[in-house]
């Protein structure tokens, strides 16, 4: 399992925040508003992905989440026309994902596996051409962030801004000096493709909302006040100035040494972030669960996999995904099983007595 590292927020191209006459920053118009968030297909079965190398599960769990995000799929269909693409198809990640989505959701295709296999191999080659040439098992969070960044860098400015609207959260940060005689407030803003939530220390209720609230309002170290040079821990508050259409939340389960924390974090099908908006008049801000990426650890002994806790040398990912008709499925590489809505939010999924804990949650804005 790759060690998770801090990541700088991506800078958005093409648009800047505007200001009112009073000097209050306001978000620019969203390019993605012109893209429909409604499903255009109705199919009762998600499709599986063949794991050719035995280590592609991290990528498959990410792709399954993308395949059940209608806003993104509609962008691929309406905004990224293959005949208008400025890249060679062999190098364009958007073109590859568009081709994959077209086969994944084709209603008249009874046996999609041969075509999907061909497209997955082609996608792998495109990822390598683009710089993702990492052998073996990798981290689903790193794969997801890399793909969104690559989509943006390959696209013209307006299309890149639309991808940013779809996937990236713009946060405003205010850090307040702890010196009572100073109380200087410094503000900044940034974009990122995932909301990365530390799950240590545990919150009282261990819910996703409690961890979000803790992350949005916490004491931080490493800040020096520009006014009085105070270096004591300071209160940092985060508010959402631009909410993505597709919200990815990472539960930071791995420490700097790659050791996993399997602590339970309760989450539900509905997530209300209205209280976290910078401008409450832009609310309500409500999301519905669309997919989860789940992870389990194991080591190999006498060629037989055995799943264990906190002693990993490898791991496996599966995905839970909500189809266009509202049914939930468990996607374990090429194997797809129907599950209940309750199972989709269970804290631990047992496959042959192996525990898969939620790692990345995918929510769609209503």
C-alpha positions as CSV (number, residue, x, y, z in Angstrom):
1,X,0.0,0.0,0.0
2,X,1.4,3.3,-1.0
3,X,2.1,5.8,1.8
4,X,-0.3,8.8,1.6
5,X,1.4,12.1,1.3
6,X,0.1,15.7,1.7
7,X,-1.0,17.2,-1.5
8,X,-1.1,20.9,-2.5
9,X,-4.5,22.1,-3.8
10,X,-4.7,22.3,-7.6
11,X,-4.8,25.8,-9.0
12,X,-7.8,26.4,-11.2
13,X,-7.2,27.9,-14.6
14,X,-9.1,30.5,-16.6
15,X,-11.4,31.9,-13.8
16,X,-10.8,34.0,-10.7
17,X,-13.1,34.9,-7.9
18,X,-14.9,38.2,-8.4
19,X,-15.6,40.8,-5.7
20,X,-18.7,42.8,-4.8
21,X,-18.6,46.5,-4.2
22,X,-18.1,45.8,-0.5
23,X,-15.0,43.7,-1.3
24,X,-16.6,40.3,-0.5
25,X,-15.3,37.5,-2.7
26,X,-18.0,35.7,-4.7
27,X,-17.6,32.5,-6.8
28,X,-17.5,32.8,-10.6
29,X,-20.3,31.2,-12.6
30,X,-20.0,27.4,-12.8
31,X,-19.3,26.1,-16.3
32,X,-20.7,22.7,-15.3
33,X,-24.2,24.1,-14.7
34,X,-24.8,23.6,-18.5
35,X,-24.2,19.9,-18.1
36,X,-27.2,17.7,-17.1
37,X,-26.9,15.6,-13.9
38,X,-29.7,13.3,-15.0
39,X,-29.2,9.7,-16.0
40,X,-29.8,9.0,-19.7
41,X,-29.7,5.3,-19.4
42,X,-31.7,2.8,-17.2
43,X,-29.8,-0.4,-16.7
44,X,-30.2,-2.8,-13.7
45,X,-26.6,-4.1,-13.7
46,X,-23.2,-2.6,-13.3
47,X,-20.4,-4.3,-15.2
48,X,-17.2,-5.8,-13.9
49,X,-13.6,-5.2,-15.0
50,X,-11.1,-8.0,-15.6
51,X,-8.0,-7.8,-13.4
52,X,-5.4,-8.7,-16.0
53,X,-2.3,-8.2,-13.8
54,X,-3.8,-9.1,-10.4
55,X,-3.0,-5.6,-9.1
56,X,-5.6,-3.4,-11.0
57,X,-8.3,-3.5,-8.3
58,X,-7.3,0.0,-7.0
59,X,-8.0,1.4,-10.5
60,X,-11.2,-0.6,-11.0
61,X,-12.7,0.7,-7.8
62,X,-12.0,4.3,-9.0
63,X,-13.4,3.6,-12.4
64,X,-16.6,2.1,-11.0
65,X,-17.3,5.4,-9.1
66,X,-16.7,7.4,-12.2
67,X,-19.1,5.2,-14.2
68,X,-22.0,6.0,-11.9
69,X,-21.5,9.8,-11.9
70,X,-24.0,11.0,-14.6
71,X,-22.8,14.6,-14.6
72,X,-19.3,13.4,-15.6
73,X,-20.7,10.9,-18.1
74,X,-22.9,13.6,-19.7
75,X,-19.9,15.8,-19.9
76,X,-18.0,13.1,-21.8
77,X,-21.0,12.7,-24.1
78,X,-21.8,16.4,-24.7
79,X,-18.7,18.4,-24.1
80,X,-15.8,16.1,-25.2
81,X,-16.4,15.1,-28.8
82,X,-13.9,12.8,-30.2
83,X,-13.7,14.5,-33.6
84,X,-13.0,17.8,-31.8
85,X,-10.3,16.5,-29.4
86,X,-6.9,18.2,-29.7
87,X,-5.1,15.1,-28.6
88,X,-4.4,11.8,-30.3
89,X,-6.9,9.3,-29.0
90,X,-4.0,7.1,-27.8
91,X,-2.9,9.9,-25.5
92,X,-6.3,11.5,-24.4
93,X,-7.6,10.3,-21.1
94,X,-11.0,11.9,-21.7
95,X,-11.4,10.0,-25.0
96,X,-10.5,6.7,-23.4
97,X,-13.0,7.2,-20.5
98,X,-15.7,8.2,-23.1
99,X,-15.1,5.0,-25.0
100,X,-15.3,3.0,-21.8
101,X,-18.5,4.6,-20.6
102,X,-20.2,4.1,-24.0
103,X,-19.6,0.3,-23.8
104,X,-20.3,0.1,-20.0
105,X,-23.8,1.5,-20.4
106,X,-24.7,0.2,-23.8
107,X,-28.2,-1.2,-23.3
108,X,-28.2,-3.5,-26.4
109,X,-24.8,-5.1,-25.6
110,X,-25.5,-8.5,-23.8
111,X,-21.9,-9.5,-23.6
112,X,-19.7,-6.4,-23.1
113,X,-16.7,-8.3,-21.6
114,X,-14.6,-8.6,-24.9
115,X,-15.0,-4.9,-25.7
116,X,-14.4,-3.9,-22.1
117,X,-11.2,-6.0,-21.9
118,X,-10.0,-4.3,-25.1
119,X,-10.8,-0.8,-23.7
120,X,-9.2,-1.5,-20.3
121,X,-5.9,-2.5,-22.1
122,X,-6.1,0.6,-24.2
123,X,-6.7,2.8,-21.1
124,X,-3.7,1.2,-19.4
125,X,-1.5,2.2,-22.3
126,X,-2.9,5.8,-22.2
127,X,-2.2,6.0,-18.5
128,X,1.3,4.9,-19.0
129,X,1.8,7.4,-21.9
130,X,0.4,10.1,-19.5
131,X,2.9,9.3,-16.7
132,X,1.1,6.7,-14.6
133,X,3.5,3.9,-15.0
134,X,3.5,2.4,-11.5
135,X,3.8,-1.4,-11.3
136,X,2.0,-3.4,-8.7
137,X,-0.7,-2.5,-6.2
138,X,-1.3,1.3,-5.8
139,X,-3.5,3.6,-3.8
140,X,-7.0,4.4,-5.1
141,X,-6.9,7.9,-3.7
142,X,-3.7,8.7,-5.6
143,X,-5.1,7.2,-8.8
144,X,-8.2,9.3,-8.5
145,X,-6.4,12.5,-7.8
146,X,-4.0,11.9,-10.6
147,X,-6.7,11.2,-13.2
148,X,-8.6,14.3,-12.4
149,X,-5.5,16.4,-12.6
150,X,-4.5,14.7,-15.9
151,X,-8.0,15.4,-17.3
152,X,-7.6,19.1,-16.6
153,X,-4.0,19.5,-17.9
154,X,-5.0,17.8,-21.3
155,X,-8.1,19.9,-21.9
156,X,-8.7,23.5,-23.2
157,X,-9.3,26.0,-20.4
158,X,-13.1,26.0,-20.5
159,X,-13.3,22.2,-20.5
160,X,-10.7,22.0,-17.7
161,X,-12.8,24.5,-15.7
162,X,-15.9,22.3,-16.2
163,X,-14.0,19.2,-14.9
164,X,-12.9,21.4,-11.9
165,X,-16.6,22.3,-11.3
166,X,-17.6,18.6,-11.4
167,X,-14.9,17.2,-9.2
168,X,-13.1,19.8,-7.2
169,X,-14.0,21.5,-3.9
170,X,-13.0,25.2,-3.4
171,X,-12.4,25.9,0.2
172,X,-11.7,29.2,2.0
173,X,-9.4,28.9,5.0
174,X,-9.3,31.5,7.8
175,X,-6.5,31.1,10.4
176,X,-7.0,33.2,13.6
177,X,-4.0,34.2,15.7
178,X,-4.0,32.7,19.2
179,X,-2.5,35.9,20.7
180,X,-5.4,37.6,22.5
181,X,-3.8,41.0,21.9
182,X,-3.5,40.3,18.1
183,X,-6.3,37.9,16.9
184,X,-5.2,38.6,13.3
185,X,-7.1,36.6,10.7
186,X,-5.4,35.4,7.5
187,X,-7.4,33.9,4.7
188,X,-6.6,31.8,1.6
189,X,-8.4,29.6,-0.8
190,X,-7.6,26.4,-2.8
191,X,-9.0,23.6,-4.9
192,X,-8.7,19.9,-4.4
193,X,-10.2,16.8,-6.0
194,X,-10.9,14.9,-2.7
195,X,-11.9,15.9,0.8
196,X,-9.2,14.1,2.8
197,X,-10.4,13.4,6.4
198,X,-8.1,12.3,9.2
199,X,-9.9,9.7,11.3
200,X,-7.5,10.1,14.2
201,X,-8.2,11.2,16.9
202,X,-11.7,9.7,16.8
203,X,-14.7,11.9,17.2
204,X,-17.3,11.2,19.8
205,X,-20.0,10.0,17.4
206,X,-17.7,8.5,14.7
207,X,-19.9,9.7,11.9
208,X,-18.7,11.2,8.6
209,X,-20.4,14.5,9.4
210,X,-18.6,14.7,12.8
211,X,-15.2,14.1,11.1
212,X,-16.1,16.8,8.4
213,X,-17.0,19.3,11.1
214,X,-13.8,18.5,13.0
215,X,-11.7,19.0,9.9
216,X,-13.5,22.2,9.0
217,X,-12.8,23.7,12.4
218,X,-9.7,22.6,14.2
219,X,-6.5,23.7,15.9
220,X,-3.5,23.6,13.5
221,X,0.3,23.9,14.0
222,X,3.0,25.3,11.8
223,X,1.4,28.8,11.2
224,X,3.3,32.0,12.2
225,X,1.2,35.1,12.4
226,X,2.3,37.7,9.9
227,X,1.4,40.5,12.2
228,X,2.8,39.5,15.6
229,X,4.9,36.4,14.6
230,X,3.1,34.3,17.2
231,X,3.9,30.6,16.5
232,X,1.4,28.9,18.9
233,X,-1.3,26.5,17.5
234,X,-4.1,28.5,15.8
235,X,-7.8,28.0,15.0
236,X,-8.4,27.2,11.4
237,X,-11.8,27.3,9.9
238,X,-12.7,26.0,6.4
239,X,-15.8,26.9,4.5
240,X,-17.0,25.7,1.0
241,X,-17.1,28.5,-1.5
242,X,-17.7,26.2,-4.5
243,X,-19.1,22.7,-4.0
244,X,-18.4,20.0,-6.6
245,X,-21.1,18.0,-8.4
246,X,-19.2,14.8,-7.6
247,X,-17.7,14.8,-4.1
248,X,-15.0,12.3,-3.2
249,X,-14.2,11.9,0.4
250,X,-11.1,10.0,1.5
251,X,-11.0,8.4,5.0
252,X,-7.3,8.7,5.8
253,X,-6.7,5.2,7.1
254,X,-3.0,4.9,6.4
255,X,-0.2,6.5,8.4
256,X,3.2,7.6,7.0
257,X,4.5,4.0,7.4
258,X,1.6,2.5,5.4
259,X,-0.1,1.0,8.5
260,X,-3.9,0.9,8.2
261,X,-6.5,2.1,10.8
262,X,-9.7,0.1,10.5
263,X,-11.7,2.3,12.8
264,X,-15.4,2.5,11.9
265,X,-16.7,5.7,10.4
266,X,-20.5,5.7,10.1
267,X,-22.0,7.3,6.9
268,X,-25.4,7.3,5.3
269,X,-26.9,7.6,1.9
270,X,-27.6,11.3,2.5
271,X,-25.0,14.0,3.4
272,X,-26.0,17.5,4.2
273,X,-23.2,20.1,4.1
274,X,-25.3,23.2,4.1
275,X,-23.8,24.3,7.4
276,X,-20.3,24.2,5.8
277,X,-21.1,26.7,3.1
278,X,-19.3,30.0,3.2
279,X,-22.4,31.7,1.9
280,X,-25.4,30.1,3.5
281,X,-27.8,31.7,1.0
282,X,-26.3,29.3,-1.7
283,X,-27.8,26.3,0.2
284,X,-29.0,23.8,0.7
285,X,-26.1,21.6,-0.1
286,X,-27.1,18.0,-0.1
287,X,-25.4,14.9,-1.5
288,X,-26.5,11.3,-2.2
289,X,-24.2,8.4,-1.9
290,X,-23.3,6.9,-5.3
291,X,-20.3,4.6,-4.7
292,X,-17.7,3.5,-2.2
293,X,-14.2,2.1,-2.6
294,X,-13.4,-0.4,0.0
295,X,-10.0,-1.9,1.0
296,X,-8.8,-5.0,2.9
297,X,-5.3,-6.0,3.9
298,X,-3.6,-9.4,3.5
299,X,-0.3,-11.1,3.5
300,X,0.7,-14.3,1.6
301,X,1.6,-17.5,3.4
302,X,2.0,-20.8,1.6
303,X,0.5,-19.2,-1.5
304,X,-2.9,-18.8,0.2
305,X,-4.2,-15.3,0.9
306,X,-5.1,-14.6,4.5
307,X,-6.6,-11.3,5.5
308,X,-5.2,-9.7,8.6
309,X,-5.1,-6.3,10.4
310,X,-2.2,-4.0,10.7
311,X,0.5,-6.2,9.2
312,X,0.0,-5.7,5.5
313,X,2.3,-6.3,2.5
314,X,-0.5,-6.0,0.0
315,X,-4.2,-5.4,-0.2
316,X,-7.3,-5.6,-2.4
317,X,-10.0,-3.1,-3.4
318,X,-13.7,-3.6,-4.2
319,X,-16.4,-1.1,-5.1
320,X,-20.0,-0.7,-4.1
321,X,-21.8,1.2,-6.9
322,X,-25.4,2.5,-7.4
323,X,-26.7,1.7,-10.9
324,X,-28.7,4.1,-13.0
325,X,-32.0,2.4,-11.8
326,X,-31.1,2.8,-8.1
327,X,-30.0,-0.7,-7.4
328,X,-26.7,-1.3,-5.6
329,X,-23.9,-3.7,-6.7
330,X,-20.7,-5.0,-5.3
331,X,-18.0,-4.9,-8.0
332,X,-15.0,-7.2,-7.1
333,X,-13.0,-6.8,-10.3
334,X,-14.9,-8.9,-12.9
335,X,-17.3,-10.3,-10.4
336,X,-20.5,-8.3,-9.8
337,X,-23.2,-9.1,-7.2
338,X,-26.4,-7.4,-6.2
339,X,-26.5,-6.0,-2.7
340,X,-29.0,-4.1,-0.6
341,X,-28.9,-0.4,0.1
342,X,-28.2,-1.2,3.8
343,X,-25.2,-3.3,2.8
344,X,-23.9,-0.3,0.8
345,X,-23.4,1.7,4.0
346,X,-22.3,-1.2,6.3
347,X,-19.0,-0.5,8.0
348,X,-17.4,-3.8,7.0
349,X,-18.1,-6.0,4.0
350,X,-17.3,-9.7,4.4
351,X,-16.1,-11.7,1.4
352,X,-15.0,-15.2,2.5
353,X,-14.6,-13.7,6.0
354,X,-12.4,-10.9,4.8
355,X,-13.1,-7.4,6.1
356,X,-13.3,-4.6,3.6
357,X,-13.5,-1.2,5.2
358,X,-14.7,2.0,3.4
359,X,-11.8,4.1,2.1
360,X,-13.2,6.5,-0.5
361,X,-16.9,7.7,-0.6
362,X,-18.4,9.1,-3.7
363,X,-21.4,11.5,-3.3
364,X,-23.5,13.2,-6.0
365,X,-25.0,16.7,-5.5
366,X,-28.7,16.7,-5.6
